Every structure is written in C-alpha cells, then in structure tokens.
Amino acid sequence: MSDFELAWHGREFFTLATKETVRAMTKATIHVEGEAKRIMGTGASKFNTSGDTKQKRGGKSFHRPSAPGSPPAIDTGVLMSSVSHKVKKTGSSVNGFVGSDIDKIRSKAEAGTDVEYGFFLEVGTKFMLPRPWLRPALRKSEKDILRILRTGVT
C-alpha cells in the first residue's frame, strides 16, 4: 500500500502555461514593433534636397524617397506612429502580429497599421519597388524573440 496520491493537474498547468505564453508573446511583439519603428527613417531625409527629391504639395518642403530595398524615409511620421501589435489566442495557438495588416486597412481591426501605404512600402507595387521595414525588423529581432519565448517575461 502506498503513502502518496498522484493527482493530474493538466488543465491548470495548460491554463498557466498558455497565460505565460501570451505574456511572452506580447513582450516579443512589443520588441518587434519598437525595432520596426527604429528601422524607419534610416533611408533618406526630407531635409536633403539634393538628389532624387519630390516637392510636396504646397511647395514649401521636399521629400527625398528612400532607395528601393531601404527602409522608408520619414516624412510626417504618420506611418511610424500608426504601427501597433496584437496577440491573439485561438484554442491552443498563440500568435503575435505587428505592423501593416491589410485586413486592418479594410476592417479597421485593432492591430497593424491603418495607414495603407505601410503595406505598399513593405511589399512594393506595380509602380514602386519595396522599401521593407517590417521584415528586416523581424529578422533583426529573431534572437531576442527566441530568448523572450524561451525565458518568459521574468
């Protein structure tokens, strides 16, 4: 006869593990969001009027577009300030989202950016080569994301 009792607490463990995963994913998405914002504007300056510049409406300031393949130049800061993050738990899955979200543009969802040109800068269009800013931020953050998810938020 045994002097101990074995109890299964799988449901409680799963609940606590999922809660910690959501917290770690939130920390990771905030990190990537910050990195994406830091990357923007490392292209060209709107105050540099030499080279390939475009005069803005009203004729008083200039915008120098970033080179294709470089992060977008900052003109007004609207795109940078609109970037956000979201963590979504569905069943046993926890997913993090950062940056331009075409569904947000269409539906005004709660994460991503509702600045339509953010998506087009990232992937390019028929008339413009890409000026990626989100994918480089994700690549640059990869080690930090793995560390955050491995160690949690403590």
PLY file of the C-alpha trace (Angstrom):
ply
format ascii 1.0
element vertex 154
property float x
property float y
property float z
element edge 153
property int vertex1
property int vertex2
end_header
0.00 0.00 0.00
1.31 3.47 -0.97
1.57 6.56 1.22
1.17 9.06 -1.62
-1.52 10.10 -4.04
-0.96 11.04 -7.64
-3.14 13.88 -8.96
-3.31 15.13 -12.54
-3.44 18.93 -12.90
-3.16 19.07 -16.68
-5.93 21.62 -17.17
-4.49 24.01 -14.57
-0.98 23.56 -15.99
-2.21 24.23 -19.54
-4.03 27.38 -18.37
-0.94 28.74 -16.59
1.37 27.80 -19.48
-0.91 29.49 -22.00
-1.14 32.62 -19.86
2.68 32.80 -19.67
2.96 32.19 -23.42
0.57 35.09 -24.11
2.62 37.35 -21.82
5.90 36.34 -23.51
4.38 36.76 -27.00
3.16 40.23 -26.01
6.67 41.17 -24.90
8.09 39.79 -28.17
5.61 41.70 -30.36
6.32 44.93 -28.47
10.02 44.35 -29.14
9.47 43.83 -32.88
7.17 46.88 -33.05
9.91 49.03 -31.50
12.53 47.63 -33.87
10.29 48.33 -36.89
9.90 51.93 -35.74
13.68 52.28 -35.22
14.37 50.96 -38.74
12.11 53.53 -40.39
13.82 56.70 -41.45
17.25 55.16 -41.83
16.86 55.76 -45.58
16.83 59.42 -46.68
15.98 62.71 -45.04
13.24 65.04 -46.27
15.57 67.95 -45.49
18.16 66.80 -48.01
17.05 68.47 -51.23
19.85 67.09 -53.37
19.39 64.03 -55.50
16.00 62.47 -56.20
13.61 64.79 -54.39
9.93 65.44 -54.78
8.34 68.73 -53.87
5.37 68.26 -51.58
2.01 69.86 -52.17
2.11 73.48 -51.17
5.66 73.80 -52.48
7.37 74.55 -49.14
9.08 71.26 -48.29
10.75 68.40 -50.05
10.68 64.65 -49.59
13.60 62.51 -50.63
12.30 58.96 -51.10
14.41 56.15 -49.76
16.19 53.92 -52.22
14.45 50.70 -53.27
15.30 48.00 -50.75
15.99 50.54 -47.99
13.55 51.33 -45.18
11.08 54.12 -45.94
12.13 57.71 -45.34
10.14 59.52 -42.67
8.09 62.38 -43.99
5.33 63.10 -41.47
5.76 60.22 -39.01
2.18 59.04 -39.54
3.19 55.53 -40.57
5.62 55.14 -37.67
3.09 56.29 -35.09
0.38 54.03 -36.53
2.28 50.74 -36.21
0.90 48.52 -33.47
0.96 44.96 -32.18
-1.59 42.35 -31.19
-1.50 38.89 -29.61
-4.31 36.51 -30.40
-5.04 33.23 -28.61
-7.16 30.74 -30.53
-7.57 27.35 -28.88
-4.06 26.15 -28.07
-2.43 28.56 -30.54
-0.87 31.92 -29.57
0.03 34.27 -32.45
1.66 37.70 -32.45
1.05 40.36 -35.11
3.00 43.57 -35.77
2.88 46.26 -38.44
0.90 46.67 -41.61
-2.16 44.50 -41.76
-4.19 44.64 -44.96
-7.22 43.31 -43.06
-6.92 46.25 -40.64
-6.92 48.61 -43.57
-10.13 47.01 -44.81
-11.87 46.45 -41.47
-10.18 48.87 -39.06
-9.08 45.94 -36.87
-7.16 46.58 -33.67
-3.58 45.73 -34.70
-1.26 46.58 -37.53
-1.50 49.99 -39.13
-4.42 51.59 -40.87
-2.01 53.66 -42.97
-2.46 51.92 -46.30
0.91 52.88 -47.74
2.74 50.97 -44.97
1.80 47.71 -46.62
2.72 49.01 -50.08
6.10 50.29 -48.85
6.83 46.88 -47.36
5.97 44.77 -50.40
6.08 47.26 -53.28
3.56 47.84 -56.03
3.41 47.66 -59.78
4.85 51.19 -59.86
7.27 51.13 -56.88
9.92 48.72 -55.66
9.65 47.67 -51.98
11.04 49.72 -49.11
10.87 46.95 -46.47
10.77 47.90 -42.83
8.81 45.17 -41.07
10.54 42.03 -42.35
14.01 43.45 -41.57
12.79 44.30 -38.06
11.55 40.74 -37.61
14.84 39.27 -38.89
16.86 41.60 -36.66
14.72 40.62 -33.64
14.79 36.86 -34.21
17.31 36.04 -31.43
15.55 38.34 -28.98
12.17 36.78 -29.80
13.53 33.28 -29.21
15.11 34.39 -25.91
11.86 36.02 -24.77
9.77 32.98 -25.66
12.25 30.59 -24.03
12.65 32.50 -20.79
9.24 34.15 -20.46
8.74 37.66 -19.20
10.50 37.37 -15.86
0 1
1 2
2 3
3 4
4 5
5 6
6 7
7 8
8 9
9 10
10 11
11 12
12 13
13 14
14 15
15 16
16 17
17 18
18 19
19 20
20 21
21 22
22 23
23 24
24 25
25 26
26 27
27 28
28 29
29 30
30 31
31 32
32 33
33 34
34 35
35 36
36 37
37 38
38 39
39 40
40 41
41 42
42 43
43 44
44 45
45 46
46 47
47 48
48 49
49 50
50 51
51 52
52 53
53 54
54 55
55 56
56 57
57 58
58 59
59 60
60 61
61 62
62 63
63 64
64 65
65 66
66 67
67 68
68 69
69 70
70 71
71 72
72 73
73 74
74 75
75 76
76 77
77 78
78 79
79 80
80 81
81 82
82 83
83 84
84 85
85 86
86 87
87 88
88 89
89 90
90 91
91 92
92 93
93 94
94 95
95 96
96 97
97 98
98 99
99 100
100 101
101 102
102 103
103 104
104 105
105 106
106 107
107 108
108 109
109 110
110 111
111 112
112 113
113 114
114 115
115 116
116 117
117 118
118 119
119 120
120 121
121 122
122 123
123 124
124 125
125 126
126 127
127 128
128 129
129 130
130 131
131 132
132 133
133 134
134 135
135 136
136 137
137 138
138 139
139 140
140 141
141 142
142 143
143 144
144 145
145 146
146 147
147 148
148 149
149 150
150 151
151 152
152 153
